[in-house]
Amino acid sequence: MTKTTTSTQHKQWLIGLFIAFTLLVFLQVAQVNQLFSLPAALSMGLRWIFVLALIAYAYVNKKDLTTWIVVSMFVGTAIGYDFPDFAQGLEVVSKSFMKLIKCIIAPLLIGTLVVGIAGHSDIKQVGRMGWKSLVYFEIVTTIALFVGLLAINFSEAGVGIDLSSAAQNEGVLAKVQPKNWKEIVLHTFPENIAKSIAEGEVLQIVVFSIIFAIGLAMVKEEHHKHTMISWLESLSEIMFKFTGVIMVFAPFAVGAAIAVTMSKMGAGVFINLGKLLLTLYAALIIFVTCVLLPIALLLKVPIKKFIDAVSEPVSLAFSTASSEAALPKAMKAMESIGVPRKIVSFVMPTGYSFNLDGTTLYLALASIFVAQAAYGENWQQEFPLEKQMLIVFTLMLTSKGVAGVPRVSLVILSATASSFGLPPEPIMVILGIDALMDMARTSVNVLGNCLATVVIAKWEGEFGKEPVAEEE
């Protein structure tokens, strides 16, 4: 079979699937709006015909892991919608996958970061990369805050929102305790590296690895130094292979995670808080196309190669709503396009604490949403532009360095709302769709950190200078 024939068949598959998906969406929307009614069995049958067609497309065209992950999202959605009781039992699949992913992170970070610093013995470069990364992170996340602010001002998604569902989430919000700046600083440093690894404290692992690497670089005895570096290089390579093995199960875990989410939430949440969801997704798309893309173009980043490299970790982050799940793949992907390992291993885990573009945009948007929901049509009188700007500058400080805190966005949002005298009820409403919002902001977090590694590599003049690592 020629390449031309294969390409033609591929296009025909895509066109057919797009038409089927469009028709399916039209029928579902028509039913929700009671334009006409289809028998439940027929509606389910059409959904599953489309799902089976997607599976056939991926199988026949022997597509890569990214395609299978996307297909599994549709499969999971259908299972969660049509068989919610069965879907609840699939949580063990997604949680098992997440546990395996988390066990990779600590040895991978320690191995790559220590070798990257001690292996080159350039301590000054570590300092340079540190301040350059922090400057870049602060600029980009500040822009993200303003994009979120503009988006929610334009859509006014919080005006007239129904707060009746707030009571059922009250218990969740009550458990959240914001941290003060002293606790945030103390949280950065490890008291026990085994404890930091067990609890998945990425920033503490990074701090330990940097200090360990500096100490290793200062060792005079070459035999001791080279033995440790060689051992850690072997550890890194094994952990990348380990990642490849686990990623075989990614589509199953992704499908299970989506199924569980859909079974718990149902389709009704899209109607009640659809405007807020659309505002966030639109704002994130604007941020990517109007901020991240121009940065990439300005620095002459090879766009097609970059998109091909990030598609898999970003789709994994979106479907699992976990930055950790995408970290090993993202690191390997950036190496594959020419970012040196020493830069990837330093910038990316640091960015997981200080460069949460999607999360910071969401925080600005959600803070104003709370004000709109609380004050209704008169929200602009209670929250004029000056007060909104004050919220933005507050978030510039409070959104940094707390990635290790569970429900980090909720912690910061509730603390910000209370400090400005806003009620907690709108935040409880947001919790109803937090899983869907988390998927979007997490994928942008991963995308932003992937680009950050390229930016710092370009800034250091080292992009593309080392032999690229092959993607698994």
Secondary structure, DSSP 8 states (H G I E B T S, - for coil): --HHHHHHHHHHHHHHHHHHHHHHHHHHHHHHTTS----HHHHHHHHHHHHHHHHHHHHHTT--HHHHHHHHHHHHHHHHHH-HHHHHTTHHHHHHHHHHHHHHHHHHHHHHHHHHHHTTT-HHHHHHHHHHHHHHHHHHHHHHHHHHHHHHHHH-TTTT---TTSGGGHHHHHT-----HHHHHHHHS-S-HHHHHHTT-HHHHHHHHHHHHHHHHT---HHHHHHHHHHHHHHHHHHHHHHHHHHTTHHHHHHHHHHHHHHHH-SHHHHHSHHHHHHHHHHHHHHIIIIIHHHHHHTT--HHHHHHHHHHHHHHHHHHT-HHHHHHHHHHHHHHTT--HHHHHHHHHHHHHH--HHHHHHHHHHHHHHHHHHHGGGHHHHS-HHHHHHHHHHHHHHTSS-TTSTTHHHHHHHHHHHHTT--SHHHHHHGGGHHHHHHHHHHHHHHHHHHHHHHHHHHTT-TT-S------
